[in-house]
């Protein structure tokens, strides 16, 4: 596909989801004063599941689109939810568009995914009408919604489902981006939660939304996005790097003997020797 249609890096996209959860780690204070009561050296703050998010990133380092799915809470939160606006800088990105939906559980079901995916298609068509685009994603069943795929095809967006059991080491968003996002989200939400307690006020869902937007600015920089695409070998396209990752970062040209592969395959990821051999034949 890359060779046939000669996609430009700004039109090669990857999308993936991540869960949104407030921090629930153990905190250490010396000591902490809450409402006049002094606590000991440690205090447990229980976090909770808030929702999920979906990101679209391009090979040129840009952040194309963000979608959120929040767990239904109070009517006041749903009606008054606000997203703070941060300007793009040399290092950070401002997405072309974003949207949010609600579900009973906070998980992105087929209905919520369809709403957000169609909104992405709408936003993308406004900014890049008629431009041929390649969108890479995993094989989750909800991503194969016929209405969404037909609309993307109509807008000249070619969808490429990555091979089964390979997204953990072949998908750019799964390389460093989402891991860094979750790590920073944990730290910043934790700090923000402590501040709210010290100020004697409740930590609200809106507070957490503000933290999410701050962390996105830290994580989804042009440099981080480009590095993730390069690390997995998809842009610039480097078959040798992809092959290495299939055999858990082995050297190119490794003898593809069953015993050697079995020892070096990523553990617990469902990768079969047959998958590696097929990939090796295609990439060599």
N, C-alpha and C positions, 0 to 999 in steps of 0.2 A: 504493500500500500504506500509506504513512504517513497519508494522509488517510482511507482507508477503515477501517482498524482502530485508528487513534488510539493507536499504540504510545507508551508512556511512555519517556523517554530511558534509564532503567535497563534496558529490555528491547529496546533496539536495539543489536545487537552486530556487531562486525567481527572476523574472524579471519584470520590470515596466519602464514606461517612465516619463519624466519630461520636461516641457518647459524651454527654455533658454531665459531669458529676461534681458536686462541691467536695472540698477536701474533707476526709474523715480520719486523718492521721493523728498520732499522738503529739501534742504540743508541749514544749518545755518553757516554763516561765520562772522568773526569780524576783519576787513572787508576782502573781497577777491579782489585781484588785478589781472586783466586779461588784458594783452597788455597795461598796463599803465592806465587802467580805473578802478576806485574803485567802487565796488558795495556795496549795503546796507547789512543789516544783513541776508537777505535770498535771495536765487536765485534758480529758478526752473530749474532742468536739466531733459529734457525729455528722457526717455529710449525708447527702441524699441525691438520688437520681433526679435530674432536672429535665433532660430531654436529649436530643441528638442534633447533629448538624451535618451538612453535606457541602463539600468544597470542590470547586472546579479550578484547576491550576494549569497554566499553559507552559510549554517548553521554553518560551522566551523569558520566563521569570515573572509573568504577570498573574494576578489573581483574578479569574474571570467572573466567578459568581459564588455566592454563599446562600445556602438555604438552612433554615432552622425549624425544628419541630419540638415544641415545648409541651411538657405535661400540663394538662388543664389544671388550673388552680382557681384562685378567686376571680370573680367576674371583673373586679377592679383591675387586676393585673392584665387580663386579656384585652380589656378595652383601652388601657392607658400605657401599654408597653411601648417604650421608646428606645431607639438605638442611637447612641451618641455618634456623631460624625467626626471622623479624623481625616485630615487632609493627607494626601499622598506626599511622601518625601522621596529623596533619592534612594533611600534604603527600604522604605515600606511601600505597600500597595494599597490602593483603594479599589475594591471590586467594582466591576461594571454595574452590578445590581445585586440586590439581596431580597429575600422574602422570608416570611415565617408562617407556620401553621401550628395548629394544636391537635393533640390526640389524647385520649383518655390515659394511656400508659406513658406517653412521651416518646415511645419508639416510633420509628418511621415505617408505617405500614405501606402497602401498595397505594392506598388512597392518598396518603401524604406525599409519598415519593412522586406520584403522578402530578400532583399540583405543583410541586417545586420544580420538577423536570420540565414541565410545560412552560413555567414562568422563565426558567433559564433559556429555553428555546425562543421565547418572546424577546427577552433582553438581548440575546446574542444576535437575533435577526435585525434588531434596531441598529446595532453598532457595526455588524459585519454582514449586511445583507448580500446574499448570493455568493459569499466566499466559501470555497470548499474547506471543510473542517473535519479533523479526525478526533473522535472522542473515545478514549480508552476507559474501560471499567471492568469490574469483576462480574462473575457469572450468577450473582444472586437472582433468584427467580423474580423478585419484584422489579428488577431492572429491565425485564423483558416485556414490559407492558406494551401491547401492540399500538395503542393510541400514541404513546410517547415516541416509539420508534418510527412510526409513519410520519409524525410531525417533524422529527429531526431529519428524516430523509428528504422531506419536502423542502427543508431549509438548507439542503446540501451539507448536512452533518452526517458523516459516515461513522457508524458505531462499531467499535472493535472490542469484543469480549475477550479478555485475557484468558490464557489457558487455565483450566481448573487447578486449584492448589498451588498456584504460582504467584498470587498477588502479594504475598507477604515479602517476597524478595524481588519482584519484578515491577511492582507498581510504585511510581514516584512518591505518592502521598504516604505510602507505608514505609518509605525509606527513613527519612529524618523528620518530615514535616509534622505528621500527626503525633509522633512520639514527643517531639519538642513542644507541640501545642499542649498536650496533656500535662507534661511536666511543669511548664510555666503556669498553666491554669491552676494546678494544684497549689503552687507556691503563692501566686497572687491572690487567689480566692481565700486561702488560709489567712494571709496578712490582712485582707480586707475584712474578713469575718472577725478577727481579733479587734480591729479598730472599731467595728460596729458595737462589739460587746463593751469595749472600754468607754464608748460614748453613751452607753446605756440605751441602745436602740436595737430593734430587731433587724436581723440580716435578711433582706427581702430578695425576691426573685429578680427585681429590677436591678438591685446591686450586683447580682451575679451576671446579668446581661451586660452591664457596664464593664465588668472584669473580662468577660469574653472578648469584647471589642478591643480592650487594651492588649490582651494576649495575642490576638490576631495580628496586631501591629508589630509585635515583637517577633512572632514566628514566621509569618508569611512574607518574608522579605524577598526581594528579587534574587539576591545571592543564594538564599536557602532553597528556593524553588528550582533555580538552575542547577544547583548542586545535586538535588534529589534526582532530577532527570538524568544528569550525567552519571551518578552513582549506579543507577540500574541499567545503564547502557542504551536507553531508548532515544535520548537526544543529547549530544550527537549520537546517531545510531551506530552502535559498536557490538556486533554479534559476538565477539570474543568475550566481552564483559558479561553479556547475558548468559553465555554458556558457562562461564565461571560460576555465576550465581546459582545456576541449576545444580552444580556439583559442590555447593557450599564453598564458594570462593577458591576452587581449585585452579591450577594454572592451565592456560589454553594448551590444547594438544594432549591432555591427559589420556592415557590408555583407557578406553571405555570397557574395562572388564567388570563383570557383574560384582565380584567380590570388592573391588576397589570402590565402585559406585555405592554399594550398599553401606560401606563404612562412612562415606562422605556425604550421603544425602542428608538434607536438613531433617532433624528428628521431629516427629510429631506434626509434620505439615502435610502428610498424605501424598508425598511425591513418590512416584513409582519409577523403577529403573527404565521401564518402557517409555515413560514420558521424557526422560533425559536423553535416551538414545534417539528418539524421534526429533527432539529439539536439536541435538548435535548434528544430525544428518541435514536438517534444514539450514542450520547456521554455518556449516563448514563449507 
